[in-house]
Amino acid sequence: MNTYRPHHPFANCWIVVAFLGLFAVQFGVSPAVAQDGSSDAKRAQKKKVQKLFNEGKSAAQSGNYEEASNIFEQALTMAEEIQWDQAVQMSQQFLVKSLKEAGTTANKEENYETALDYYEKVLQYVDNDPAVHYNRGIALLGANRTEEGLQSLQRAIEIGNETGNTRVAGRATERIRAEFISRASEALQGETSSQAQINAALEALDQMREYADPSANSLFYRALALHRNGQHAQAIQTARRGLNMHQGSRSDAAKYHYYIAESQMALGDKTTACRTFNNAAYGDYEARANHALENDCDDL
């Protein structure tokens, strides 16, 4: 499973805002360069850095972030050679932003190995941005490097919580859950499941707990697996926990009620089960719940 929802903190507006500051450096530096006793060679190098900035800006504004990152990397190298601290700082800042954008573009196009190359370069400069770890995790999952991807998402959660970026931390948590819920859902497809499929679903949901707390949806699939495994009391308890966490519509809640009722029926509590089937008669479960009410509850 790889439903990609990139965290995209930089819209094209960063180019406009950031480069306003850049222009201040560009146009404000010339008098200083002329007065600081720099050699002609150093002044020439500074002009080259300014020229690279302009070229990088144009590339970024055109959406060519790969080219922009290459240009800003050149500017950074040149600024470091002449020890121009302000230009070093700005070159690195714009290089990182360009690399992030290039990585986001590659992820969207499902060029995951390319995206990983960009994010690895970003991490050479910044390691405390949860969005980088989140998007890197998405790329790793897309490249079928699942364990590394989960670890990167977990790192995004840690940094997000440390820095107060709960939005990215929340998205990383949901993506981890989605990975394991997808495995459980796939294992439980159809009306019946083999023991191996039931075990695979429960194993996936157990493994999810190593990374994230259960959600309403994960509890539904656990309840379904337990029901098919004949663990009806546990299935009822688990489905009720999921139902308490559920925040969707009555139609969405019907699935919890349906398997609660099925488990109640399996335990011989027909009267309670038939009352519960009434709560399940909505949405996708309406036909099945009504069938049970008409055929199993007609004598009540």
SERO-4910 file (N, C-alpha, C, O; in steps of 0.05 Angstrom, whole numbers):
BEGIN
 pado doro    nc1    nc2    nc3   cac1   cac2   cac3    cc1    cc2    cc3    oc1    oc2    oc3
  Met    A     17    -24      0      0      0      0     17     25      0     37     27     15
  Asn    A     10     44    -17     26     69    -17      8     92    -25     11    103    -47
  Thr    A    -10     99     -7    -27    123    -13    -10    147     -4     -7    152     20
  Tyr    A      0    162    -24     19    183    -17      4    210    -13    -10    220    -31
  Arg    A      7    220     11     -2    247     17     22    263     27     28    262     51
  Pro    A     35    277      9     60    290     17     54    313     36     35    328     33
  His    A     72    316     56     71    341     71     86    362     54    110    358     50
  His    A     73    382     46     84    401     27     84    429     39     67    445     32
  Pro    A    104    435     56    104    460     71    111    484     53    107    507     62
  Phe    A    122    479     30    132    502     13    115    503    -12    120    488    -31
  Ala    A     97    521    -13     84    527    -39    103    546    -54    124    554    -43
  Asn    A     96    553    -79    115    570    -94    119    597    -82    137    611    -89
  Cys    A    101    604    -62    104    630    -50    131    632    -35    141    654    -32
  Trp    A    143    610    -27    169    612    -13    190    624    -32    208    638    -22
  Ile    A    187    620    -58    206    631    -76    205    662    -76    226    675    -74
  Val    A    181    672    -77    177    701    -77    187    713    -51    202    733    -52
  Val    A    178    702    -29    185    714     -3    214    712      2    227    731     11
  Ala    A    226    688     -2    254    683      4    272    701    -13    292    711     -4
  Phe    A    264    703    -38    282    718    -56    280    748    -53    297    763    -63
  Leu    A    259    758    -39    259    786    -32    283    791    -13    296    812    -16
  Gly    A    287    772      6    310    775     23    336    772      7    356    785     13
  Leu    A    336    755    -12    360    751    -29    367    776    -44    390    784    -46
  Phe    A    346    789    -55    352    814    -70    364    835    -52    381    850    -61
  Ala    A    356    835    -26    368    854     -8    398    849     -5    414    868     -4
  Val    A    405    823     -4    433    817     -2    448    824    -28    469    836    -27
  Gln    A    435    817    -50    448    822    -76    454    852    -80    476    860    -87
  Phe    A    433    868    -76    436    896    -83    449    912    -60    459    934    -64
  Gly    A    449    900    -36    461    914    -14    490    908    -11    504    922      4
  Val    A    500    887    -24    527    879    -19    548    895    -36    571    897    -28
  Ser    A    539    905    -59    559    916    -77    576    939    -65    600    938    -68
  Pro    A    564    958    -51    580    979    -38    600    967    -18    623    975    -17
  Ala    A    591    947     -3    608    935     17    631    920      3    654    922     12
  Val    A    625    907    -19    646    893    -33    667    913    -43    691    907    -42
  Ala    A    658    936    -52    676    956    -63    694    968    -42    716    978    -47
  Gln    A    684    968    -16    698    982      5    713    964     24    728    974     41
  Asp    A    710    938     22    722    921     43    750    912     36    762    896     51
  Gly    A    762    923     15    790    916      9    793    889     -4    815    879     -6
  Ser    A    771    877    -12    772    851    -25    788    852    -51    789    873    -64
  Ser    A    800    831    -57    814    829    -83    795    829   -106    771    823   -102
  Asp    A    805    836   -129    788    835   -153    777    807   -157    754    803   -165
  Ala    A    793    787   -151    785    759   -155    761    752   -136    742    739   -144
  Lys    A    763    762   -111    742    756    -92    716    771   -100    694    759    -98
  Arg    A    719    795   -110    695    810   -118    682    796   -142    658    795   -145
  Ala    A    699    786   -160    689    771   -183    674    746   -174    654    739   -186
  Gln    A    684    732   -153    671    708   -143    644    715   -131    625    700   -134
  Lys    A    643    738   -117    618    746   -105    597    752   -127    573    745   -123
  Lys    A    606    764   -148    587    769   -170    577    743   -182    554    741   -191
  Lys    A    595    723   -184    587    697   -194    566    684   -176    547    672   -186
  Val    A    570    687   -150    550    676   -131    523    690   -135    502    676   -135
  Gln    A    523    716   -138    498    731   -143    485    722   -169    461    719   -170
  Lys    A    501    717   -189    491    708   -214    478    680   -211    457    675   -223
  Leu    A    491    663   -196    480    636   -191    453    638   -176    435    623   -181
  Phe    A    452    657   -157    427    661   -143    404    667   -162    382    655   -160
  Asn    A    409    685   -180    389    693   -200    381    669   -217    357    665   -223
  Glu    A    400    653   -225    394    630   -242    378    609   -226    360    597   -236
  Gly    A    385    606   -201    371    587   -184    342    596   -179    323    580   -179
  Lys    A    339    622   -175    312    633   -172    295    628   -196    272    619   -194
  Ser    A    306    633   -220    291    628   -244    283    599   -247    260    593   -255
  Ala    A    301    581   -241    295    553   -243    274    545   -224    255    529   -231
  Ala    A    275    555   -199    255    548   -179    228    559   -186    207    545   -184
  Gln    A    227    584   -196    202    596   -204    189    581   -227    165    582   -231
  Ser    A    205    568   -243    195    552   -266    187    523   -257    178    508   -273
  Gly    A    192    517   -232    185    491   -222    206    470   -227    202    446   -223
  Asn    A    229    479   -236    251    460   -242    269    459   -217    290    472   -216
  Tyr    A    260    444   -197    274    444   -171    300    429   -172    319    434   -157
  Glu    A    302    409   -190    327    394   -192    349    413   -202    371    413   -191
  Glu    A    343    428   -223    362    447   -233    369    469   -212    392    476   -208
  Ala    A    348    478   -198    352    499   -178    370    488   -156    388    503   -147
  Ser    A    366    463   -147    383    453   -126    412    450   -135    430    455   -119
  Asn    A    416    442   -160    443    440   -170    457    468   -171    481    470   -164
  Ile    A    442    488   -178    453    515   -180    459    526   -152    481    537   -147
  Phe    A    441    522   -133    446    531   -106    469    516    -93    483    527    -76
  Glu    A    472    491   -100    495    476    -90    522    488   -100    541    490    -85
  Gln    A    522    496   -125    545    510   -136    550    536   -121    573    543   -114
  Ala    A    529    551   -117    531    577   -102    542    572    -74    559    588    -65
  Leu    A    532    551    -61    542    545    -34    571    539    -34    586    549    -17
  Thr    A    580    523    -52    608    515    -54    626    540    -59    646    544    -46
  Met    A    617    557    -77    632    581    -83    633    601    -60    653    613    -54
  Ala    A    610    604    -46    608    622    -23    626    612     -1    639    628     13
  Glu    A    628    586      3    645    574     24    675    579     17    691    585     34
  Glu    A    681    578     -9    709    582    -17    719    610    -11    742    613     -4
  Ile    A    701    629    -13    710    657     -8    701    666     20    705    690     27
  Gln    A    690    647     36    683    652     63    663    676     66    666    693     83
  Trp    A    643    675     49    622    695     49    599    683     65    581    670     54
  Asp    A    599    689     91    581    675    110    552    678    103    536    659    104
  Gln    A    544    703     97    516    708     92    506    693     67    484    682     67
  Ala    A    523    692     47    516    677     23    516    647     27    500    633     16
  Val    A    534    638     45    534    609     52    508    602     65    495    581     58
  Gln    A    499    618     84    474    613     98    450    612     79    434    594     80
  Met    A    449    632     62    426    634     44    427    612     23    406    601     15
  Ser    A    451    606     13    453    585     -7    444    558      4    429    543     -9
  Gln    A    452    553     29    444    528     41    413    527     46    400    507     42
  Gln    A    403    550     54    374    552     59    358    546     33    339    530     34
  Phe    A    366    558     11    351    555    -14    357    528    -26    340    516    -40
  Leu    A    381    517    -21    387    491    -31    369    470    -18    358    453    -31
  Val    A    366    472      9    349    454     23    320    455     14    307    435     10
  Lys    A    310    479     10    283    483      0    279    471    -27    259    458    -33
  Ser    A    298    475    -45    296    464    -72    297    434    -71    282    421    -86
  Leu    A    314    422    -55    316    393    -52    290    381    -42    281    360    -51
  Lys    A    278    395    -22    252    386    -12    231    386    -34    215    366    -37
  Glu    A    230    407    -49    210    409    -71    215    388    -92    197    375   -102
  Ala    A    241    383    -98    247    363   -118    239    335   -108    229    318   -123
  Gly    A    243    330    -82    235    305    -70    205    301    -71    195    279    -77
  Thr    A    190    322    -65    161    321    -65    151    314    -93    134    298    -97
  Thr    A    163    328   -113    155    323   -141    161    294   -149    144    281   -161
  Ala    A    184    284   -141    191    256   -148    172    236   -134    164    216   -146
  Asn    A    165    242   -109    146    224    -95    119    224   -109    107    202   -112
  Lys    A    110    247   -117     84    248   -130     84    232   -156     64    220   -164
  Glu    A    107    233   -170    110    218   -195    117    189   -191    122    174   -210
  Glu    A    119    181   -165    125    153   -157    154    145   -166    159    122   -170
  Asn    A    171    165   -168    199    160   -173    213    160   -145    228    178   -138
  Tyr    A    209    138   -131    216    137   -103    246    137    -98    255    150    -79
  Glu    A    261    123   -114    290    123   -110    302    150   -115    320    159   -101
  Thr    A    291    165   -135    300    192   -140    293    210   -116    309    226   -107
  Ala    A    269    207   -106    260    222    -83    279    217    -59    287    236    -45
  Leu    A    286    192    -55    304    186    -33    331    199    -36    343    208    -16
  Asp    A    341    201    -60    367    215    -64    365    244    -55    383    254    -42
  Tyr    A    343    257    -61    339    285    -53    337    287    -22    350    305    -10
  Tyr    A    321    270    -10    318    272     19    344    265     34    349    277     55
  Glu    A    360    247     23    385    241     36    403    265     35    418    270     54
  Lys    A    402    280     13    418    305     11    408    325     31    424    339     44
  Val    A    382    328     34    371    347     53    381    341     81    388    359     96
  Leu    A    382    315     88    390    307    115    419    313    121    427    312    144
  Gln    A    434    319    101    462    327    105    463    355    117    483    363    129
  Tyr    A    441    370    114    440    398    123    421    402    147    427    417    165
  Val    A    398    388    147    379    391    169    369    363    176    362    347    159
  Asp    A    368    358    202    358    332    212    334    335    230    323    315    240
  Asn    A    325    360    235    304    364    255    278    374    242    262    387    255
  Asp    A    274    368    217    250    375    203    232    350    200    239    332    185
  Pro    A    210    349    215    194    324    213    182    319    186    178    296    178
  Ala    A    177    340    170    166    336    143    186    321    125    177    305    108
  Val    A    212    326    129    232    312    113    231    282    119    231    265    101
  His    A    230    275    144    229    247    152    203    234    144    202    211    136
  Tyr    A    181    250    145    155    239    136    156    232    106    149    210     98
  Asn    A    165    252     90    165    247     61    186    226     53    182    211     34
  Arg    A    208    225     68    228    204     63    215    176     69    220    157     55
  Gly    A    199    175     91    186    150     98    167    141     76    165    118     70
  Ile    A    152    160     64    134    154     42    149    142     19    141    123      6
  Ala    A    172    154     13    189    145    -10    199    117     -4    200    100    -22
  Leu    A    208    112     21    218     85     28    196     64     26    201     42     16
  Leu    A    172     71     35    150     52     32    144     47      3    139     24     -5
  Gly    A    144     68    -13    139     65    -42    161     48    -56    155     34    -75
  Ala    A    185     48    -45    207     32    -56    208      4    -44    227    -10    -48
  Asn    A    187     -3    -29    185    -29    -16    207    -34      5    215    -57     10
  Arg    A    216    -12     17    235    -14     39    219     -8     64    223     13     77
  Thr    A    201    -26     71    180    -21     91    191    -15    118    183      5    130
  Glu    A    209    -31    128    219    -27    155    233      0    158    229     15    178
  Glu    A    249      7    138    262     33    139    242     56    137    245     76    150
  Gly    A    221     51    121    200     72    118    186     76    144    180     99    151
  Leu    A    179     55    158    165     58    184    183     72    204    173     88    220
  Gln    A    209     66    204    227     79    222    229    109    216    231    125    235
  Ser    A    229    116    190    230    144    183    205    159    192    206    181    201
  Leu    A    182    146    189    157    157    197    156    160    228    146    180    239
  Gln    A    167    140    241    169    142    271    186    165    279    181    179    299
  Arg    A    208    170    264    225    193    270    211    219    266    214    238    281
  Ala    A    194    220    245    177    244    240    159    249    263    154    272    271
  Ile    A    148    228    275    130    231    298    146    243    322    137    261    335
  Glu    A    169    231    327    185    240    349    193    269    347    190    285    366
  Ile    A    203    277    323    212    305    320    188    323    319    189    345    330
  Gly    A    166    315    307    142    331    306    132    337    334    124    360    340
  Asn    A    132    317    351    123    322    379    143    339    394    134    355    411
  Glu    A    168    335    389    189    351    403    187    381    395    191    398    412
  Thr    A    181    386    370    182    413    359    154    426    359    151    449    351
  Gly    A    134    411    367    107    422    367     92    420    340     71    432    337
  Asn    A    104    406    322     92    403    295     74    378    296     80    357    285
  Thr    A     51    381    310     34    358    314     19    350    288     10    327    286
  Arg    A     18    368    269      5    362    244     20    340    229      8    320    220
  Val    A     46    344    226     62    324    213     64    298    229     62    276    218
  Ala    A     66    301    256     67    277    273     41    261    270     42    237    269
  Gly    A     18    275    268     -7    262    265     -9    247    238    -19    225    236
  Arg    A      1    260    217      0    248    190     18    224    189     11    204    176
  Ala    A     41    225    202     59    202    202     46    179    217     49    156    209
  Thr    A     33    185    239     19    164    255     -2    151    238     -4    126    238
  Glu    A    -18    167    224    -40    155    207    -28    138    185    -40    118    177
  Arg    A     -5    147    174      6    131    152     17    105    162     15     84    148
  Ile    A     28    104    186     37     79    197     13     61    202     13     37    195
  Arg    A     -8     72    213    -32     56    218    -43     45    191    -50     21    190
  Ala    A    -43     62    171    -54     53    145    -39     30    134    -50     12    121
  Glu    A    -13     29    138      4      7    128     -5    -19    139     -8    -39    125
  Phe    A     -9    -20    166    -16    -45    179    -46    -52    175    -53    -76    173
  Ile    A    -63    -32    175    -91    -37    171    -95    -48    143   -113    -66    139
  Ser    A    -80    -39    123    -82    -49     96    -75    -79     96    -88    -95     82
  Arg    A    -55    -87    111    -47   -115    112    -69   -132    124    -76   -153    114
  Ala    A    -81   -121    146   -103   -136    159   -127   -138    141   -139   -159    139
  Ser    A   -134   -116    128   -157   -116    110   -154   -136     87   -172   -150     80
  Glu    A   -129   -136     76   -124   -154     54   -126   -184     63   -137   -200     48
  Ala    A   -117   -189     87   -118   -217     97   -146   -226    103   -153   -249    101
  Leu    A   -164   -207    109   -191   -213    117   -212   -209     94   -236   -209     99
  Gln    A   -202   -206     70   -221   -202     47   -239   -226     44   -231   -249     50
  Gly    A   -264   -221     35   -283   -243     31   -299   -248     56   -296   -235     77
  Glu    A   -318   -267     54   -336   -273     75   -325   -292     96   -334   -293    119
  Thr    A   -304   -307     88   -291   -325    106   -261   -322    104   -251   -312     84
  Ser    A   -247   -331    125   -218   -330    125   -206   -356    135   -218   -368    153
  Ser    A   -184   -363    124   -169   -386    135   -155   -379    161   -153   -355    168
  Gln    A   -146   -399    175   -132   -393    200   -107   -377    195    -99   -359    210
  Ala    A    -93   -383    172    -69   -368    165    -75   -339    160    -60   -321    168
  Gln    A    -98   -333    147   -105   -306    141   -113   -291    167   -106   -268    170
  Ile    A   -127   -304    184   -134   -292    210   -109   -286    226   -106   -264    237
  Asn    A    -90   -305    227    -66   -300    241    -50   -277    229    -38   -261    244
  Ala    A    -50   -275    202    -35   -253    189    -47   -226    196    -32   -207    201
  Ala    A    -74   -225    197    -87   -200    204    -81   -191    233    -74   -168    238
  Leu    A    -82   -211    252    -77   -204    280    -48   -197    284    -41   -179    300
  Glu    A    -30   -211    269     -1   -204    271      4   -176    262     20   -161    274
  Ala    A     -8   -168    240     -4   -141    229    -14   -120    249      0   -100    254
  Leu    A    -37   -125    261    -48   -106    280    -32   -105    306    -29    -84    319
  Asp    A    -20   -128    314     -3   -128    337     23   -112    331     32    -97    349
  Gln    A     34   -116    308     58   -102    300     53    -72    299     71    -56    306
  Met    A     30    -64    291     23    -35    290     27    -22    317     34      2    318
  Arg    A     21    -36    338     22    -25    365     50    -18    373     54     -2    392
  Glu    A     70    -29    359     98    -22    365    104      7    355    123     19    364
  Tyr    A     87     17    338     91     44    326     70     64    334     76     88    337
  Ala    A     45     55    337     23     74    341      1     60    357     -2     36    356
  Asp    A    -14     77    372    -37     66    386    -59     58    367    -60     68    345
  Pro    A    -77     39    376    -99     31    359   -117     54    352   -120     73    367
  Ser    A   -130     52    329   -150     71    320   -177     57    318   -178     32    321
  Ala    A   -198     71    314   -224     59    311   -224     38    288   -235     16    291
  Asn    A   -211     45    266   -210     27    243   -194      2    249   -202    -20    241
  Ser    A   -171      5    262   -155    -19    268   -170    -37    288   -167    -61    286
  Leu    A   -185    -25    306   -201    -42    325   -223    -56    310   -230    -79    318
  Phe    A   -234    -44    289   -255    -59    274   -243    -84    262   -254   -106    264
  Tyr    A   -219    -82    249   -207   -105    236   -198   -126    257   -199   -150    252
  Arg    A   -190   -117    280   -183   -136    301   -208   -151    310   -208   -175    314
  Ala    A   -230   -136    314   -255   -149    322   -264   -169    301   -274   -191    308
  Leu    A   -262   -162    275   -269   -180    254   -252   -205    254   -263   -227    251
  Ala    A   -226   -202    258   -208   -225    260   -215   -243    284   -215   -267    281
  Leu    A   -220   -230    306   -227   -246    330   -254   -261    326   -256   -284    335
  His    A   -273   -248    314   -299   -260    308   -295   -285    290   -306   -306    296
  Arg    A   -279   -282    269   -275   -305    251   -257   -327    264   -257   -350    255
  Asn    A   -243   -319    285   -227   -338    300   -242   -352    322   -231   -368    337
  Gly    A   -268   -345    325   -285   -357    345   -282   -345    373   -292   -356    392
  Gln    A   -267   -322    375   -263   -309    400   -284   -287    403   -278   -263    402
  His    A   -309   -296    407   -332   -277    404   -333   -257    426   -340   -233    421
  Ala    A   -328   -265    451   -329   -245    473   -308   -223    469   -314   -200    473
  Gln    A   -284   -231    461   -263   -211    455   -270   -194    431   -264   -170    431
  Ala    A   -283   -206    412   -292   -191    388   -312   -169    396   -310   -147    386
  Ile    A   -331   -176    413   -351   -156    422   -337   -134    436   -343   -110    431
  Gln    A   -320   -140    455   -306   -120    471   -289   -102    453   -290    -77    456
  Thr    A   -275   -113    433   -258    -98    416   -275    -80    397   -268    -57    393
  Ala    A   -296    -90    386   -314    -74    369   -326    -51    384   -329    -30    373
  Arg    A   -333    -56    409   -345    -34    425   -324    -12    431   -331     12    431
  Arg    A   -299    -20    435   -278      0    438   -275     17    413   -273     41    414
  Gly    A   -276      3    390   -274     17    364   -298     36    360   -295     58    350
  Leu    A   -321     26    368   -346     42    365   -344     67    382   -354     88    374
  Asn    A   -333     65    406   -330     88    424   -311    109    412   -314    133    417
  Met    A   -291    100    397   -272    118    384   -282    129    358   -272    149    348
  His    A   -302    116    346   -311    122    319   -324    150    319   -339    157    337
  Gln    A   -318    166    298   -329    193    296   -344    197    270   -350    220    263
  Gly    A   -350    176    255   -363    179    229   -393    178    232   -404    182    253
  Ser    A   -405    172    209   -435    172    208   -446    146    218   -431    127    225
  Arg    A   -473    145    221   -486    120    230   -482     98    210   -479     74    218
  Ser    A   -480    104    184   -475     84    164   -447     72    168   -443     48    165
  Asp    A   -428     89    174   -401     79    179   -399     62    205   -383     43    206
  Ala    A   -415     69    224   -415     55    250   -428     27    247   -425     10    265
  Ala    A   -444     23    226   -459     -1    224   -442    -26    224   -450    -47    235
  Lys    A   -417    -25    213   -400    -48    212   -393    -58    240   -391    -82    244
  Tyr    A   -389    -40    259   -383    -48    286   -407    -63    298   -404    -85    310
  His    A   -431    -51    295   -455    -64    306   -460    -91    294   -469   -110    307
  Tyr    A   -454    -93    268   -460   -119    254   -443   -142    266   -454   -163    271
  Tyr    A   -418   -137    270   -401   -159    281   -405   -163    311   -399   -184    321
  Ile    A   -413   -142    324   -421   -146    352   -445   -165    353   -446   -184    369
  Ala    A   -465   -159    336   -489   -176    335   -483   -204    326   -493   -223    338
  Glu    A   -465   -208    306   -457   -234    297   -444   -250    320   -449   -274    324
  Ser    A   -427   -237    335   -414   -250    358   -434   -256    380   -432   -277    393
  Gln    A   -452   -238    385   -473   -243    405   -490   -267    397   -497   -284    414
  Met    A   -496   -269    372   -512   -292    362   -496   -318    366   -507   -338    374
  Ala    A   -470   -317    360   -453   -340    362   -451   -349    391   -447   -373    397
  Leu    A   -453   -331    410   -452   -337    439   -479   -346    450   -482   -353    473
  Gly    A   -499   -346    432   -526   -355    440   -544   -333    452   -566   -339    462
  Asp    A   -535   -308    451   -551   -286    462   -568   -274    439   -562   -252    429
  Lys    A   -588   -289    430   -603   -282    407   -619   -256    411   -620   -239    392
  Thr    A   -631   -252    434   -647   -228    438   -631   -203    436   -638   -184    423
  Thr    A   -608   -203    449   -590   -180    448   -580   -176    419   -578   -153    410
  Ala    A   -572   -198    406   -562   -196    379   -582   -184    360   -575   -167    343
  Cys    A   -607   -191    363   -627   -180    345   -631   -150    349   -637   -135    330
  Arg    A   -629   -141    374   -631   -112    379   -607    -98    366   -610    -77    355
  Thr    A   -584   -111    368   -559    -99    356   -561    -98    326   -551    -79    314
  Phe    A   -572   -119    313   -575   -119    284   -591    -94    275   -586    -84    253
  Asn    A   -610    -85    291   -625    -60    283   -606    -36    280   -610    -20    263
  Asn    A   -586    -35    297   -566    -13    295   -547    -17    271   -534      2    263
  Ala    A   -546    -41    261   -528    -47    238   -541    -43    211   -528    -45    191
  Ala    A   -567    -38    211   -582    -38    186   -580    -11    171   -600      2    166
  Tyr    A   -555     -3    165   -550     23    152   -527     19    132   -510      2    136
  Gly    A   -527     35    111   -504     35     93   -499      8     81   -517     -6     73
  Asp    A   -473      1     79   -465    -23     66   -474    -48     81   -475    -70     69
  Tyr    A   -481    -46    106   -489    -69    122   -520    -71    125   -529    -89    139
  Glu    A   -534    -54    111   -563    -54    114   -576    -80    105   -592    -92    119
  Ala    A   -568    -90     81   -579   -114     70   -573   -138     88   -590   -155     93
  Arg    A   -548   -140     97   -540   -163    113   -554   -163    140   -563   -183    150
  Ala    A   -556   -139    152   -570   -137    178   -600   -143    175   -611   -157    192
  Asn    A   -612   -133    154   -641   -139    150   -645   -168    144   -666   -180    153
  His    A   -627   -181    130   -629   -210    126   -629   -225    152   -644   -244    155
  Ala    A   -611   -217    170   -610   -230    196   -636   -225    212   -646   -243    225
  Leu    A   -646   -201    210   -670   -194    225   -694   -210    214   -711   -218    230
  Glu    A   -695   -213    188   -718   -227    176   -717   -257    180   -737   -271    182
  Asn    A   -692   -269    180   -689   -297    181   -682   -309    208   -689   -332    214
  Asp    A   -668   -293    224   -660   -304    250   -675   -292    274   -675   -303    296
  Cys    A   -688   -269    268   -702   -256    290   -732   -254    287   -745   -239    301
  Asp    A   -742   -269    268   -771   -267    261   -789   -278    283   -813   -272    284
  Asp    A   -777   -294    301   -794   -306    322   -793   -291    348   -804   -300    368
  Leu    A   -780   -268    348   -778   -251    373   -799   -229    373   -801   -214    392
***
